[in-house]
Amino acid sequence: MSEREEMPLDVLFVGGGPANLAGAIHLKQLSQAKGLEIEIGLIEKGDTIGSHSLSGAIMDPKALQELMPDYEARGCPVERSECRDAFYYLTPGGKLAMPYTPSYMHNAGCKIISLSKLTRWLGEVAEELGIMIFPGFAGTEVLYGADGKTVVGVATGDKGVDKDGKPKGTFEPGVNLTARVTVFGEGPKGSLMREVGKKLGIFENRMPQVFETAIKEVIELPGDSAFLSSPTTVVHTFGHPLGLSTKGGGFLYKMKDNRIALGLVVGLDYDNALLEPYEAFVQYKRHPLIAEIIKGGKVLQQGAKTLSAGGYYTMPQLYADGALFVGDSASMLNIQRLKGVHTAMKSGMLAAETIVEAFEADDCTSNVLKNYEAKVKSSWINDELYLARNFTQALGKKGVGMFIHVGAQYVTRGRGIIDPMAIEKDSFTLKELKPGVAAPEKEKSYDGELYVDKLTGVYLSGTRHEEDQPCHLQVLDMDICLNACFKTYRNPCTRFCPGQVYEMEEEGGLRLKLNPSNCLHCKTCEIKDPYENIIWTCPEGGGGPNYSIV
Ligand SMILES: Cc1cc2nc3c(=O)[nH]c(=O)nc-3n(C[C@H](O)[C@H](O)[C@H](O)COP(=O)(O)OP(=O)(O)OC[C@H]3O[C@@H](n4cnc5c(N)ncnc54)[C@H](O)[C@@H]3O)c2cc1C
């Protein structure tokens, strides 16, 4: 294969989410103000900026306000500025309006947004400032200096390689993007973060990472929908269909143009091997409260994504020689508020401030880059995450125990009964199934408009991959799938994946069939596989979902 080109930059941002886009913009603003010449590049594996962005989302605008006080005047796409909350506990057929909503669930002053639209807009702002944006480029390898520990950039993946690894007529070698500082903002469960973690030990001596997964839709409601004319714009629920022993809950936000965002978040430390998050989402839609709101509607877009839910005690070391870690990649989401856009953006901005110091001191080693961790610790990111430091652990408790811990933390500003409270279950935990136990009946009455099956959901996410390319999902040991996993858990990959990427074929002998072109890049498989037998790597840049309104 032909030589790889090298492209030297001063600063490289890996990932085009809110963390890195805010970071790149702030770096440009600061360097221009100081007369520093800093060449900034940003790569994003999605085909365009925004195409892999999926969130709720209610955004606390404080970071954006700091970045661009005139963001609304500059055309920032806000769906709604009024957040009027409703909070319910759901039983299978009923609802209980919560008499008291904890302060962290109040959303007054926040904005309802589509993350996909927001990042696309931030990408345009960044480009106007002269930042080089490279969508369709996946970072596939971290580059290190001669000492083997200084990060000196990232290699992007080759394009035009066939499924056997041979170059096709369309072959384009990847590029080695070198930089004095590389900022990793890959979002939850980054594939390069995994490698950096192994090599540099940045996750050592921290609590284990915690993840949740979510399926989300944007639904268009009929113009005469009663919900559209009601004052409520934000609905949060817990209980049905997950009950009180599985973390998670539902959200419904009113957007523009008769649209709503509807989603269900499921904690990936669940232990029921037969649970299928997608089916739970459909059951959620069938609950009378939700079914009444969405009736007559049509799903416009669907998608799935994971979120980093661990927070304070799971945050890695935030710097290395030549590297900084921001946003969900560094576990900075506040799960108590189900908000990470503002903390991600602020972390990117603090990274930018540190990079300016490093360039001024002409030292991009940990000597100066460690200031970033100090800045995060003395910022409002730390204040927020510290208040929620034991929250994910409390939600991991079953039944009444969960309420006791959550309540105790509420009145003690996060300390609770035990501090630090241990994370008891990792995401790989599943209970062994008894012989003969079958998965529950699946929803059958999809209408293809408002209730859609997984494959229609994949279609509605716009997901597309080059078919003839090496499989980006590595199943390390197929024997485990066909023997141990089949017998013990009945292959939960066929259920936890929201894209129907994994199918077991029993006819003519048991076989695991992979459909990698359905992959929504949520990475639930790598997180939830009970044998840690699946590794998610980036497919050819530009492949994956094509979100535009979620
Ligand atoms: C269902 C759901 C609901 C949520 N609700 C809310 C909410 O209401 N309010 C709120 O504030 N937050 C919410 N969040 C959390 C919020 O979306 C995240 O905290 C935030 O998006 C994190 O930003 P980030 O930039 O760190 O990562 P991301 O937004 O995940 O962006 C990372 C980007 O990096 C790209 N990338 C990854 N790896 C590579 C690579 N190797 N090479 C190139 N590109 C790469 C990805 O394609 C992606 O575009 C929600 C999240 C989910 C999933």
The ligand as an SDF file (V2000), in Angstrom:
LIG
                    3D

 53 58  0  0  0  0  0  0  0  0999 V2000
  -29.9520    9.9570   24.8110 C   0  0  0  0  0  0  0  0  0  0  0  0
  -29.1010   11.0180   25.4030 C   0  0  0  0  0  0  0  0  0  0  0  0
  -29.7180   12.0810   26.0440 C   0  0  0  0  0  0  0  0  0  0  0  0
  -28.9330   13.0900   26.5800 C   0  0  0  0  0  0  0  0  0  0  0  0
  -29.5600   14.1820   27.1050 N   0  0  0  0  0  0  0  0  0  0  0  0
  -28.8360   15.2560   27.4430 C   0  0  0  0  0  0  0  0  0  0  0  0
  -29.4850   16.4730   27.8020 C   0  0  0  0  0  0  0  0  0  0  0  0
  -30.7030   16.5700   27.8200 O   0  0  0  0  0  0  0  0  0  0  0  0
  -28.6930   17.5270   28.1280 N   0  0  0  0  0  0  0  0  0  0  0  0
  -27.3270   17.4640   28.0880 C   0  0  0  0  0  0  0  0  0  0  0  0
  -26.6670   18.4630   28.3820 O   0  0  0  0  0  0  0  0  0  0  0  0
  -26.6950   16.3070   27.7700 N   0  0  0  0  0  0  0  0  0  0  0  0
  -27.4050   15.2210   27.4250 C   0  0  0  0  0  0  0  0  0  0  0  0
  -26.7720   14.0740   27.0340 N   0  0  0  0  0  0  0  0  0  0  0  0
  -25.3020   13.9950   27.1060 C   0  0  0  0  0  0  0  0  0  0  0  0
  -24.5990   14.7890   26.0300 C   0  0  0  0  0  0  0  0  0  0  0  0
  -25.1210   14.4910   24.7620 O   0  0  0  0  0  0  0  0  0  0  0  0
  -23.1090   14.4680   26.0890 C   0  0  0  0  0  0  0  0  0  0  0  0
  -22.6450   14.6820   27.3940 O   0  0  0  0  0  0  0  0  0  0  0  0
  -22.3010   15.3360   25.1270 C   0  0  0  0  0  0  0  0  0  0  0  0
  -22.7490   15.1640   23.8070 O   0  0  0  0  0  0  0  0  0  0  0  0
  -20.8170   14.9920   25.2270 C   0  0  0  0  0  0  0  0  0  0  0  0
  -20.1150   15.7320   24.2870 O   0  0  0  0  0  0  0  0  0  0  0  0
  -18.6870   15.2340   23.7460 P   0  0  0  0  0  0  0  0  0  0  0  0
  -18.2280   16.2570   22.7950 O   0  0  0  0  0  0  0  0  0  0  0  0
  -17.8440   14.8800   24.8990 O   0  0  0  0  0  0  0  0  0  0  0  0
  -19.0000   13.8580   22.9970 O   0  0  0  0  0  0  0  0  0  0  0  0
  -19.9780   13.4860   21.8110 P   0  0  0  0  0  0  0  0  0  0  0  0
  -21.1350   14.4050   21.7370 O   0  0  0  0  0  0  0  0  0  0  0  0
  -20.2420   12.0420   21.9650 O   0  0  0  0  0  0  0  0  0  0  0  0
  -19.1190   13.7240   20.5010 O   0  0  0  0  0  0  0  0  0  0  0  0
  -18.0090   12.9320   20.1750 C   0  0  0  0  0  0  0  0  0  0  0  0
  -17.7720   13.0030   18.6740 C   0  0  0  0  0  0  0  0  0  0  0  0
  -16.5240   12.3730   18.3770 O   0  0  0  0  0  0  0  0  0  0  0  0
  -16.6580   11.5770   17.2170 C   0  0  0  0  0  0  0  0  0  0  0  0
  -15.6300   10.5330   17.2890 N   0  0  0  0  0  0  0  0  0  0  0  0
  -15.5500    9.5270   18.1970 C   0  0  0  0  0  0  0  0  0  0  0  0
  -14.4400    8.7910   17.9970 N   0  0  0  0  0  0  0  0  0  0  0  0
  -13.8070    9.3400   16.9270 C   0  0  0  0  0  0  0  0  0  0  0  0
  -12.6080    9.0110   16.2540 C   0  0  0  0  0  0  0  0  0  0  0  0
  -11.8240    8.0110   16.6590 N   0  0  0  0  0  0  0  0  0  0  0  0
  -12.2520    9.7500   15.1640 N   0  0  0  0  0  0  0  0  0  0  0  0
  -13.0390   10.7940   14.7530 C   0  0  0  0  0  0  0  0  0  0  0  0
  -14.1900   11.1440   15.3800 N   0  0  0  0  0  0  0  0  0  0  0  0
  -14.5590   10.4340   16.4670 C   0  0  0  0  0  0  0  0  0  0  0  0
  -18.0830   11.0520   17.3060 C   0  0  0  0  0  0  0  0  0  0  0  0
  -18.5540   10.6300   16.0340 O   0  0  0  0  0  0  0  0  0  0  0  0
  -18.8320   12.2620   17.8610 C   0  0  0  0  0  0  0  0  0  0  0  0
  -19.3080   13.1020   16.8380 O   0  0  0  0  0  0  0  0  0  0  0  0
  -27.5130   13.0190   26.5120 C   0  0  0  0  0  0  0  0  0  0  0  0
  -26.8950   11.9370   25.8750 C   0  0  0  0  0  0  0  0  0  0  0  0
  -27.6790   10.9530   25.3080 C   0  0  0  0  0  0  0  0  0  0  0  0
  -27.0070    9.8210   24.5810 C   0  0  0  0  0  0  0  0  0  0  0  0
  1  2  1  0
  2  3  1  0
  2 52  2  0
  3  4  2  0
  4  5  1  0
  4 50  1  0
  5  6  2  0
  6  7  1  0
  6 13  1  0
  7  8  2  0
  7  9  1  0
  9 10  1  0
 10 11  2  0
 10 12  1  0
 12 13  2  0
 13 14  1  0
 14 15  1  0
 14 50  1  0
 15 16  1  0
 16 17  1  0
 16 18  1  0
 18 19  1  0
 18 20  1  0
 20 21  1  0
 20 22  1  0
 22 23  1  0
 23 24  1  0
 24 25  2  0
 24 26  1  0
 24 27  1  0
 27 28  1  0
 28 29  2  0
 28 30  1  0
 28 31  1  0
 31 32  1  0
 32 33  1  0
 33 34  1  0
 33 48  1  0
 34 35  1  0
 35 36  1  0
 35 46  1  0
 36 37  1  0
 36 45  1  0
 37 38  2  0
 38 39  1  0
 39 40  1  0
 39 45  2  0
 40 41  1  0
 40 42  2  0
 42 43  1  0
 43 44  2  0
 44 45  1  0
 46 47  1  0
 46 48  1  0
 48 49  1  0
 50 51  2  0
 51 52  1  0
 52 53  1  0
M  END
$$$$
